[in-house]
């Protein structure tokens, strides 16, 4: 059995589900894209190839193995995108919450049944049908759970609105010992620089008490100000909307002092190294063309 344990983003990683780019399927039609970054790359004929994405995920896997992380991979579903395992489920402390995600992605959870079978049944939580949440919108920070959401009346009009307040209410009732803080995010189905697909696209704790964030991605300024007051202005690297759309917030922590990052994020990587954080730089630029990056590709199961 797996004894789950995740209560923050930065403690030493022991066990993780890493997505797969195998049999990823052909380039989607424009109307099949469910995020503006993918849409943009379909329009520009720059949508990533399967072989390039497999190579990038292999680089990521090698870094995880270097630090002796136990890696689980999904079963391959033919012609199906299974890169972003973060969205299909998430762990809070020792509970495994199965996300309610876009119907087009509903088979992804079936591909990790071998993992789910190792989790005690009483530790698996399924959400009511009207509670929408994806793991990319859930960031754990010890006593806190930060949740990205969108509360507009036009919620149902956006493919990019993935987490609603009904899910937040449900999680508050389940995890009464946690302080759950919602953050309303900008949404656009068409323009990457006007869309925060998930909270982890515009906010990421790192190291001991540091934060990388994009202020303009937050719809409510007072919600962002809460973060500044909590972390301290001197501990935050603020990035632009353009950097957000390139996924500068979506690096991944193996430990408080070890981060995996895209090699082109020179400013971010330099800032991290300024706090004595080891930055393992890899190529992940092709995968970023689908609107996700390193954190999106992982589903942590056990951290120290």
SULSUL-V579090 format. One record per backbone hydrogen bond with DSSP energy under -0.5 kcal/mol. CO is the residue of the C=O (numbers start at 1). NH is the residue of the N-H. If there is no record, write none. Layout:
[[CO:NH] [CO:NH]]
This chain:
[[1:3] [2:4] [5:303] [6:93] [7:142] [12:304] [14:70] [15:301] [15:302] [16:18] [16:72] [17:19] [17:299] [18:74] [20:82] [21:24] [23:80] [29:32] [29:33] [30:33] [35:39] [36:40] [37:41] [38:42] [39:43] [40:44] [41:46] [41:47] [42:45] [49:53] [50:54] [51:55] [52:56] [53:57] [54:58] [55:59] [56:60] [57:61] [58:62] [59:63] [60:64] [61:65] [62:66] [63:67] [64:67] [64:69] [65:68] [69:71] [70:16] [72:18] [76:78] [77:80] [80:82] [82:20] [83:85] [84:87] [85:88] [85:89] [86:89] [87:135] [88:99] [90:97] [92:94] [92:95] [93:6] [95:92] [95:97] [96:98] [96:125] [97:90] [97:99] [98:127] [99:101] [100:133] [102:105] [103:106] [105:108] [106:109] [107:110] [107:111] [108:111] [109:112] [110:113] [111:75] [112:115] [112:116] [113:117] [115:118] [116:119] [118:2] [120:123] [121:124] [123:96] [123:125] [125:98] [128:131] [130:132] [131:133] [132:164] [133:100] [134:137] [135:138] [136:200] [137:139] [137:148] [139:146] [140:9] [141:143] [141:144] [143:179] [144:141] [145:181] [146:139] [147:183] [149:185] [152:155] [154:157] [154:158] [155:158] [157:159] [158:161] [160:162] [163:150] [164:167] [164:168] [165:169] [166:170] [167:171] [168:172] [169:173] [170:174] [171:175] [174:176] [175:178] [178:180] [179:145] [179:181] [180:182] [181:147] [183:149] [184:219] [184:220] [186:196] [190:192] [191:194] [192:195] [195:197] [198:201] [199:202] [199:203] [202:214] [204:212] [206:210] [207:209] [210:206] [211:237] [212:204] [213:215] [213:239] [214:217] [215:218] [217:186] [217:219] [219:221] [220:223] [220:224] [221:225] [222:226] [223:227] [224:228] [225:229] [226:230] [227:231] [228:232] [232:235] [233:236] [235:211] [236:238] [237:213] [240:244] [241:245] [242:246] [243:248] [244:247] [247:250] [250:294] [250:295] [252:254] [252:260] [254:13] [255:258] [257:278] [258:254] [258:255] [259:261] [259:280] [260:252] [261:282] [262:265] [264:266] [265:269] [266:270] [267:271] [268:272] [269:273] [270:274] [272:275] [272:277] [273:276] [278:259] [278:280] [279:281] [280:261] [282:263] [282:284] [284:288] [285:289] [286:289] [287:290] [287:292] [288:291] [293:297] [294:297] [295:298] [296:86] [297:19] [299:17] [301:5] [302:14] [302:15]]
